[in-house]
Amino acid sequence: MQKAIPAVDIPLSKRKNLIMLLLCLAFVLASWFIWRHAGDEPQASLFRAVALAGFMFFGVICGGYGLYKLFDNRPGLVLDKIGINDNSSALGGRLIKWGEVVRLEEREVYGTPFLLVFVTNPEEVIRKEPFIQQKAMRLNYKLYGTPVALSASALTCTFEEMARLVREAYGRHGGDA
């Protein structure tokens, strides 16, 4: 009888999340500064529009998401006999079953390494997601050939560790890494 292989849980990094929240706060303060100093200049409405966009994006969207993730105690990435459960990003929260995975490929985009997870039916994976995530996943699919990209930027491990663990789990449960 074969012994069950335990799941691998990689936690979210609270430290990295706090750094992201501090950066969001810095951009919110910069937006406030732009708003306050727009004055009565001819381009004041343009400056205020930029400040408002900065506040909405960095304060409401990024800051809100960062606060949500700060108190999220679920693992960022779970690798088990079923597949990859990704909760590490705004596009996460999905399960990719090992049977859907065709291959894994490492790629670097603007200095950030990603592990691309190529799946048998990308459109089906995309259709399962809410509207906003669908748009981002379609862009991933158009640019990289797959809607699924894993990053260690919000995890407690390095990219190399994450990629190794995913490849090992894929080799055990799904196919050739």
Secondary structure as GFF3:
##gff-version 3
##sequence-region A 1 177
A	DSSP	beta_strand	8	10	.	.	.	ID=ss1
A	DSSP	alpha_helix	14	36	.	.	.	ID=ss2
A	DSSP	alpha_helix	44	54	.	.	.	ID=ss3
A	DSSP	pi_helix	55	62	.	.	.	ID=ss4
A	DSSP	alpha_helix	63	70	.	.	.	ID=ss5
A	DSSP	beta_strand	77	79	.	.	.	ID=ss6
A	DSSP	beta_strand	83	86	.	.	.	ID=ss7
A	DSSP	beta_strand	94	97	.	.	.	ID=ss8
A	DSSP	three_ten_helix	98	100	.	.	.	ID=ss9
A	DSSP	beta_strand	101	109	.	.	.	ID=ss10
A	DSSP	beta_strand	112	119	.	.	.	ID=ss11
A	DSSP	alpha_helix	122	127	.	.	.	ID=ss12
A	DSSP	alpha_helix	131	144	.	.	.	ID=ss13
A	DSSP	beta_strand	148	150	.	.	.	ID=ss14
A	DSSP	alpha_helix	159	173	.	.	.	ID=ss15
###
